[in-house]
Amino acid sequence: METLILAIVIGAAFGFTLDRVGATNPNLIIGMLRLSNMHLMKTILLAVAVGTLLLFGGLMLGLLNPGHLGVKDAYIGVIVGGVLLGAGFAIAGYCPGTGLTAAATGRKDALWFVLGGLVGAAAYMLTFAAVEGTGLLATIAGGKATLGTVAGTSYPALWPDVPGEWLGLALAVVLGAVAFLLPMRLRGGGGKAR
Amino acid sequence: MPLSWRTGGLLLGLVFFAAVALVKPIGVSTQFVIFDGIVWDAVQPTVVEPSTEATGGYASPNAYLNKSGGKYASNIANPWNYSFVFVLAMIGGAALSAMLRGWPTRAQRTMPELWRANYGDSPGKRYAMVFIAGVLVLYGARMAGGCTSGHMMSGTMQTAVSAFLFMAGAFGAGIPIAVLMFPKED
């Protein structure tokens, strides 16, 4: 029961925030990917920087249960799947979370995206055995790997001698700096494209 | 008007952190599988069945639903769990936000401005392309084991190696395709 209340509170906050930062607007997503409006890129970079900083800061201070981390497996299919996702992301301006939330804000094209998504997920379900047969899903880098060693977890590290907490804090600083330094647009200045 | 990237980024970062601190990292794309499975099981009840051998208590003849000790199969049998309710609440939260700030305009509800500038007004063309994009995105997300939320946001903030592989693929394909597909800005 308690977890369901958390699901409702955190889920609603996430959906609300996605809409407020402009992530439910496919124009901003496509603008980010065509490098003409970096608003969402700066938002995402800062969000990841804040999340990373609090996460590893909290772990170092012992305020956080390392058991709550959930690192995903690394395998070549992550790159291949990322390419497929990136292609659809560019065409539609939606990803799974923003497609669902955009549909909730009344966007009809997002409903078609969600329908396509349900078909895509079903297609994966039916072809999973064949995909597995290609070896694309065989884990690399030890599987659920992090960059450095994170105390209190059993995740293998890409660089075992580097303390993962400090590496996380360093990553947060770098991502935060990029968020501030990245210009609002990288190409197509002046508003009119030739 | 969206929030400034500073305020928006700070709030979004706090939500992603709160999720890990209180429960577990945010992820969305798995729930497309769970929803499909619920529908499939309703039509064909043999898709998910109780099993004493599966760690989750349920098994499926489908290899994907049956993997990891029938984890997906058991979530299909009992959808009122954290991850599924999270996604339902996320949909509600976005609707609430739009209700309070004002819905997108009629024209925006059909297609974004950049699409209209490059491909004209036909809603059918937009819906067909977005449907295909949806197929690609969820097929890709399931192959990758996560999407923008699970890999790009939650994964990067945990310094997961998989998150960097995912971003190389997603941005490596997404940026050139968006640049080529949307040459006109207005």
Interface residues (C-beta under 8 A of the other chain):
Chain A: T3 L4 L6 A7 I8 V9 I10 G11 A12 A13 F14 G15 F16 T17 L18 D19 R20 V21 G22 T24 N25 P26 N27 L28 I30 G31 L33 R34 L35 S36 H39 L40 K42 T43 I44 L45 L46 A47 V48 A49 V50 G51 T52 L54 L55 G58 L64 H68 L69 G70 V71 K72 D73 A74 Y75 G77 V78 I79 V80 G81 G82 V83 L84 L85 G86 A87 G88 F89 A90 I91 A92 G93 Y94 C95 P96 G97 T98 G99 L100 T101 A102 A103 A104 T105 G106 R107 K108 D109 A110 W112 F113 V114 L115 G116 G117 L118 V119 G120 A121 A122 A123 Y124 M125 L126 F128 A129 V131 E132 L136 A141 K144 A145 T146 L147 G148 V150 L158 G164 L167 G168 L171 L175 A179 G188 G191 K192 A193
Chain B: P2 L3 W5 R6 G8 G9 L10 L11 L12 G13 L14 V15 F16 F17 A18 A19 V20 A21 L22 V23 K24 P25 I26 V28 S29 F32 V33 F35 D36 G37 W40 N62 A63 Y64 L65 K67 W80 N81 Y82 S83 V85 F86 V87 L88 A89 M90 I91 G92 G93 A94 A95 L96 S97 A98 R101 W103 P104 Q108 R109 T110 M111 P112 E113 L114 W115 P123 R126 Y127 A128 M129 V130 F131 I132 A133 G134 V135 L136 V137 L138 Y139 G140 A141 R142 M143 A144 G145 G146 C147 T148 S149 G150 H151 M152 M153 S154 G155 T156 M157 Q158 T159 A160 V161 S162 A163 L165 F166 M167 A168 G169 A170 F171 G172 A173 G174 I175 I177 A178 V179 M181 F182 P183 K184 E185 D186
